[in-house]
Amino acid sequence: MILRLLDRLEETLIASLMAAATLVIFVAVVHRYISGIPLIQDAVLRWDFSWAQELCIYMFVWMAKFGAAYGVRTGIHVGVDVVINRMPPALHWKFVLIGLGAGALFTGIVGTLGANFVFHMAQTEQVSADLEMPMWIVYLAIPLGSYLMCFRFLQVAVGFLRTGELPHHDHAHVDGIDPVEAAKEGGPA
């Protein structure tokens, strides 16, 4: 139950950040182009979108950090596993666990260093240039995303120990489309 809630929260956060960043950039670009139209130029130039680029950069950083954790959970990260897949099963099993453990260790260290950085950043008055947002909030993506990614590595490792299976993403599968129905509709009439 809690894991499903975490999964949904992760997916909702990623999708919301992506949608919001796209919308903000779209509005900023439209604003830039309509501000060159002589009849409405004076009215449009009063609107200030100087903050849009900074906000989108921050949203994409947060999206990337949480998207990396999502990638570990779903198995969509690109991996070079040709050698490991050719190993005997006992050796394959050990190397997969070593890789997952190394990923968990690395992201745990990055999360801890990031948390320390954010803690010290919160003691300052530093704010972002355009939004004037406290910078510790911006940098909070590092420990939160890294700890979530560490948790996902451990979650995959436990799943691998239980089932011997790693998450695998089928690139040909599209959610909401039944392959049998799609073949019927696209087949010869």
C-alpha positions in Angstrom: 0.0 0.0 0.0 2.7 2.5 1.0 4.9 1.5 -1.9 2.0 2.0 -4.4 1.4 5.4 -2.9 5.1 6.3 -3.2 5.0 5.0 -6.9 2.0 7.2 -7.6 3.5 10.2 -5.9 6.7 9.7 -7.9 4.9 9.4 -11.2 2.6 12.3 -10.4 5.5 14.6 -9.4 7.4 13.8 -12.6 4.4 14.3 -14.9 3.3 17.5 -13.1 6.8 19.0 -13.3 7.1 18.1 -17.0 3.7 19.5 -17.8 4.2 22.7 -15.8 7.7 23.3 -17.4 6.3 22.8 -20.8 3.4 25.2 -20.2 5.7 27.9 -18.7 8.1 27.7 -21.6 5.2 27.8 -24.1 3.7 30.9 -22.5 7.1 32.6 -22.3 7.8 31.9 -26.0 4.4 33.1 -27.1 4.9 36.2 -25.0 8.3 36.9 -26.6 6.8 36.6 -30.1 3.6 38.6 -29.5 5.6 41.4 -27.8 6.9 42.2 -31.3 3.4 43.0 -32.6 3.1 46.8 -32.8 -0.6 47.0 -31.8 -0.3 45.1 -28.6 3.4 45.6 -27.9 2.9 48.2 -25.1 0.4 46.1 -23.2 2.3 42.8 -23.6 5.7 44.2 -22.5 4.3 45.0 -19.1 4.1 41.3 -18.4 7.3 40.0 -16.9 8.4 36.5 -17.8 12.1 36.9 -16.9 11.7 34.2 -14.2 10.4 31.5 -16.6 13.7 30.1 -17.7 15.0 29.8 -14.2 11.9 28.1 -13.0 12.0 25.6 -15.8 15.6 24.8 -15.1 14.7 24.1 -11.5 11.7 22.0 -12.5 13.8 20.0 -14.9 16.4 19.3 -12.3 13.8 18.0 -9.9 12.2 16.0 -12.7 15.5 14.5 -13.6 16.4 13.5 -10.0 13.0 11.8 -9.5 13.0 10.4 -13.0 16.2 8.6 -12.3 14.6 6.9 -9.4 11.6 6.0 -11.5 14.1 4.6 -14.1 15.6 2.3 -11.5 12.2 1.1 -10.4 10.9 0.3 -13.8 14.1 -0.9 -15.5 14.2 1.8 -18.2 17.8 2.9 -17.6 20.2 1.9 -20.4 22.7 -0.7 -19.1 25.7 -2.5 -20.6 25.1 -6.0 -19.4 26.4 -8.1 -22.2 29.2 -9.7 -20.2 27.0 -10.2 -17.1 24.3 -11.9 -19.1 26.8 -14.4 -20.5 28.0 -15.4 -17.0 26.9 -18.6 -15.4 23.8 -18.2 -13.2 25.6 -18.2 -9.8 28.1 -15.6 -11.0 25.4 -13.5 -12.8 23.4 -13.4 -9.6 26.4 -12.1 -7.6 27.3 -9.4 -10.1 23.8 -8.2 -10.4 23.6 -7.8 -6.6 27.1 -6.1 -6.6 25.8 -3.6 -9.2 22.6 -2.9 -7.3 24.6 -2.5 -4.1 27.0 -0.2 -5.7 24.2 1.9 -7.1 22.6 2.1 -3.6 25.9 3.0 -2.0 26.7 5.7 -4.5 23.2 7.3 -4.4 23.2 7.0 -0.6 26.5 8.9 -0.4 25.3 11.5 -2.9 22.1 11.9 -0.9 24.0 12.3 2.4 26.5 14.8 0.9 23.5 16.6 -0.6 21.6 16.7 2.7 24.7 18.2 4.4 25.0 20.8 1.6 21.3 21.7 1.9 21.6 21.9 5.6 24.4 24.4 5.4 22.8 26.3 2.5 19.6 26.7 4.6 21.8 28.6 7.2 22.5 31.3 4.6 20.2 33.9 3.0 21.1 32.9 -0.5 18.2 33.2 -3.0 17.9 32.5 -6.7 18.4 35.4 -9.2 15.0 35.8 -10.7 12.5 34.0 -8.5 14.3 35.0 -5.2 13.5 31.5 -4.0 15.7 30.2 -1.1 18.4 28.2 -2.8 18.2 25.4 -0.2 14.8 24.5 -1.7 16.3 24.3 -5.1 19.1 22.1 -3.9 16.7 19.9 -1.9 16.2 17.9 -5.1 19.7 16.3 -4.6 19.2 14.6 -1.3 15.5 13.7 -1.9 16.0 12.4 -5.4 19.2 10.5 -4.4 17.7 8.9 -1.3 14.7 7.8 -3.4 17.0 6.4 -6.0 19.0 4.6 -3.2 15.7 3.2 -1.9 14.8 2.0 -5.5 18.1 0.2 -5.9 17.5 -1.6 -2.6 13.9 -2.3 -3.6 15.1 -3.9 -6.9 17.8 -5.9 -5.1 15.2 -7.3 -2.7 12.9 -8.1 -5.6 15.8 -9.8 -7.4 16.7 -11.9 -4.3 13.0 -13.0 -4.0 12.3 -13.7 -7.7 15.5 -13.7 -9.6 14.0 -11.1 -11.9 15.0 -7.5 -12.6 12.5 -4.9 -13.7 12.4 -4.9 -17.5 10.8 -2.3 -19.7 9.3 -3.6 -23.0 9.9 -0.7 -25.4 7.3 -2.1 -27.8 4.5 -2.0 -25.2 2.2 1.0 -24.9 -0.1 1.2 -21.9 -3.7 1.3 -22.9 -3.3 -0.5 -26.2 -4.1 -4.1 -26.5 -1.7 -5.7 -29.0 -4.3 -8.2 -30.2 -6.9 -5.5 -30.9 -4.3 -3.3 -32.5 -3.3 -6.1 -34.8 -6.9 -6.8 -35.8 -7.5 -3.1 -36.6 -4.3 -2.7 -38.6 -4.6 -6.0 -40.4 -5.9 -6.5 -43.9 -9.6 -5.8 -44.5 
